[in-house]
């Protein structure tokens, strides 16, 4: 058992808990970077409530703790962040609405949940657009991505930084999947696959012959356990930390969509902060986002291997099999590229190309 990092967290309905990334089998995750910088001036005290969807062992949670530690250290304890994991406060959509009304200070949604506010973000939902993590990070750190964050101004939401949710993979309880025909079923019914409430995701699974079923993440485990849906699609790390292997027998490394997270702050909370605090929050968000991307990269392959060790049958697609999935989802581009913006997609493809040189 290896303890990588220990910190203190206040949870809903619980006393203060000392949490460490320490369990029977844990990856060798990097320690958070040293916190640097002077203590900023005294501009009053803030306690920020932050709701996230994933579990305490996830890179999202660990980096959120690091974000809070930066703020607490750099303000001499005047800014504190209480993180509420496991969708305790609602799903991504509900928590974004709470930010708009000012009943919650922060959340950390998938970009897919935010396309109703900034439609250009649907570019990240296009299948197979980002072929590598290096390409994805180059896009997330580009001026194009900063323009997407800036586009939230006036929505009641302040978008702070992109980080990694990761490559989405298919899991299901019905059968191994190595081709679009396996998804569609042919002689048997197509797979019912839980998706986010996102029209591009729905289009992807419809193109593959599945029966896509939008559902809140917090309801997903019980829905799979009860057979309401056959499967779902999420990064390996999410599948592992959510214990989906307990109700899913098969996994396929499709890597069909790379989804970022976006660290978000209520505009009402932002406007109550002094400019020096605002600057610090932005700096801490970017630092913790970089750490989250690093943790996600370390966690991803390890999570897949752990799922296999715990009994999930993993199918890794070869180039020919992957090409079959890519061909099957081309109608999604035909439908959505004009709506998202063909110039925007071309700009992203240019960044992807430059990152591979």
N, C-alpha and C positions, 0 to 999 in steps of 0.2 A: 504494500500500500504506500503510495507516494503522495504527500501533500504538496501541491504546487503553489497554492496561494490561500491565505486565510484572511478573512475580513469579517466585519460585523454588519448585519443587515437587520432591519426591522420589518417583519412580515405582518400581513393582515391577521388579526385574531391570534397573534402569538407574541410571546415575549421576545426580547432581543436574542437572536440566534447567531452563533459563530459558525460560519460556513466555510468549508474548504473543498477544493476540487479533489476529494479524497474518497475513493471507493475501491472495491476489490480489484478492478481492472480499469485503469485510467491512462490516457495517453500522456506522454511527456510533453506537456504544454509549456510554452515559454512563460516566464514570469512577466508581469507587466513592467514596462519601462519605468525607470526612476522618474519621479515627479520633479520637474525643474521649474524654476521661476520664483520670483519674489512674491510675498504675500501682498495682495492688492489692498487698496484703501477700504476703510469701513463705510459701507453704504447700506447698512442695515442687515437684517437677517432674513433668510428665505429657507423654507423647507419644501423641497420639490417632491411631489408624488409622481412616480413613474411606473406605468403599467406596461408589461411586456407579455408576449404570448408564450414564450418558451420556458423550459425548466431551469432549475438552479444549476444544473451541470452544463448548460449550453454556453457557447461562446458569446451569445447575445447577453446573457445574464452576467457572465464574468467581466465583459467589457463595460457593462453598465455600472457594475461596482467600481471599476477603475475610474470611470467618468466621475462618479460621486466622490471618490477619494481625492482626485485632482482638485475638485471644487472645494472640498472641505479643507484640504491642506493649504491651498492658495488663498483662502479667505479666513484662515485661522478659525475655522469651524462655523463661520457665519452663513455659509450655504451648505445645506445637507440634502442628500438625495435618498429617499426611501423607495426601494424597488419592489414591485409586486409582480412576481412571476406567474407562470402557468395560467394565463388568461383569467386571473382572479377578478379583474375589474371589467372584463368584457373581451370581445374579439377586437381585431384591428379596426374595423369600421366603427364599432361602438366607442372605442377609446379615442379615435379621431374626432368624433362628434363631441365627446366630453371635453377635449381640448378646445374646441370652438366655443363651447359654452362657459369655459373656465372652471369646470368642476374637476378637471385633472390637469396637471401641469405638463407631463411629458408622456410620450409613448414612442414605440420603436417598430413601426409596421413594415411589412413587406411593401415594396413599391407598387405591387399589383393592387393593393387596397387603396391606393391614392390616385388612381387614374381619373376618378370622377372630379378631382380638383385640378389636376394638371394632365391633360390628355396625352401630352408628349411622352409621359412616363410609360405609356403602353408600349413604347419601342422595346423596353426591356422584356416584355412578355412575348415578343415575336420568337418563334422557335428557331433554335440553332443560329441565332444572330452573333453570339459571342462564343467563339470556338475554344477559348482557353481562359484560365483565371487571369493570366497576364493581360490579355486583351480586355477583359472585363474591368480590371483595376484601372487600366489606362483610360477607359471610357469614363469611369466613375470619378476620376481625378481631372477630367478635362473641363474646358470652358463650356462645352456643350452641356455637361452634367450640372455645372454651376448655374447655368441658365435655367435648368429645370427646377433647381432648388429655389432660385430667386422668383420663379413664377408662382410660388405659393403666397407671395406677399398680397395681403388683402383678403385672404381666405379664412382668416382666423387661426392660421397655422404658420409657425416659423420652422422651416426645414433647415436643419443644422449641418448634416453630413450624411453621405452614403457610406454603407459598409456592406458586408456580404451575408446574404441569406444562403446563396449558393446554387449549385446546379440541382435542378429538380430531377428526381428519379422516381420510377413507378414501383409501387409495391401492391400486391393483391393476395387474396386468399383462395383464388379459384384455380389458377394454372400458371405454369411458366410462360413467360412472354419473350419471344425472340424476334417477332415481326409484327407489323400492323395487323396481319390476319389473325394473330393470336389475341390482339386487343378486340378486334371486331367479332371474333368467335366463329364466323362462317357457319359450321354445323350446329353451334350452340350460341347462346345469346352473347352479345357484346358485354364487356366488363362495365359495371357501374363504378365510376371513378369519382371520388370527391374532389372537387376543385374549389378554389376561392371564388367569390362572387365577382368574376372578372370575365368580360365577354371574349377577350382574346384566348384565355385559357379554355373557355367553353368551346370556342371554334377549333382549337387544336384537337381536343378529344373527340369532337364530333367528326373531324376529318379522319381521325384514326379509327372510327367505327365504334367508339365507346358510348356509353350513356353517362355524360357528365352530370354530376349532382352537386350544385353549390351548397356549402354547409360551413358553419362557423367551426374554426379549428378546435375550440373547446369541446365540441360535441362529437368530434371525429372518432376518438377511441371507442366510445360506447356504440357508435353507429357501425363500426367495423365488427366489434364484438358481437353485436346482435344481427349481423348480416344485412343491415340496411343498405350498405354499399360494399362492393367487393374490395375496393382498394382506394389508393390516394397517391399523390405525388408531392414529394418534399425532398430536401437534401438528406443525404445519409445521416448527417449528425442529428437532424430533427427526428428522423425515423427512430434512431437509437435512443436519444434522450427522452423521447415520448413513449418508449417501450412498445412501439407498434409491432415489433417482432413477436410479441405475445399473441397477436391476432392476425398476423400476416405471414404466410408461408413462403411467398415468392417475391423477389426483388429483381428489377432489371435496370442496369446502368444506362439509361436513355440520355441523360444530360440534355434534355430537350429544351430547357429554358434556364438561363442564369438570372436569378432574381436578387436584386439588392435589398437591404434594409435601408430605411431612412430614419435617423434620429430626429424626432419632432418635439417642438415646444409650443405650448399655447401662446398665441400672440398676446393675450391678456397678461400672461405671466411675463413675457418678454418686455412688454411696455412698462411693467412695474419695476423693472430692474434698471439700476444706474448704468450708463454707458460702459463704465469700466467692468462691471459685472457681465454685461452683454458680450463684451470682447472676450472675457475669460471663458464664458460658457461656450462660445464658438470654438475657441482654442481647445478646450477640454473635449468637446464633441469630436473634433478632427483627430485628436490624439487617441481617443478611445476607439474611434472607427478604424484607425490603422491597426490597433491592437486586435480588434475583433476580426479583421480580415486575416491577420496572421494566425489567430487561434483557429479560425474556420478552415484554413488551409491545412493546419496540423491535424485537425480533428476529422477531416473528410474521409480520406482513405482508411484511416484507422476505424472509423465508424462502420464503413462497409465490411471490413474484415471482421469486426466484432459481431455484426449481424449474422455473418456466415457462421462464425463460431457458435452463436446462440441458436442455430438451427434454420435460419432463413436460406433458402436456395437462391443464390445470386447468379443472374445471367449477365455476362459482360458481352456486349455486342461487338462484332468485328466491323471492319469498314463497310463491307457490303450490306450487312444487316442495318447499320446506322444509316446508310444511304437510302434504304427502303423507307425508313421513318421520315427522313428529310424530304423525300419525294412526295410522301403521302400528305404532308402538311403544307405543300406549296399553295393550295387554295387560301390558306390563312393570309399569306402575303398579298395575294390578289385582292382580298377583301379589305385588309386593314392598312396596307402601306399608304394608299391615298388618304385615308382618314388621319393616320398618325402624322404623316408628312414625309413624302419621298425624299425631300432635301435633307431632313433630319436623319433619316435612315442612311442616306449616302454619307453624311458627315460621320456617323458612327462607324460605318464600314471602312471609311478612310482611316480613322483612328485605329481600328482593328488591324488593318493592313500595315500601318506604320509600326504598330507594336510588335509585329512578327518579324520585322527586318533587323 
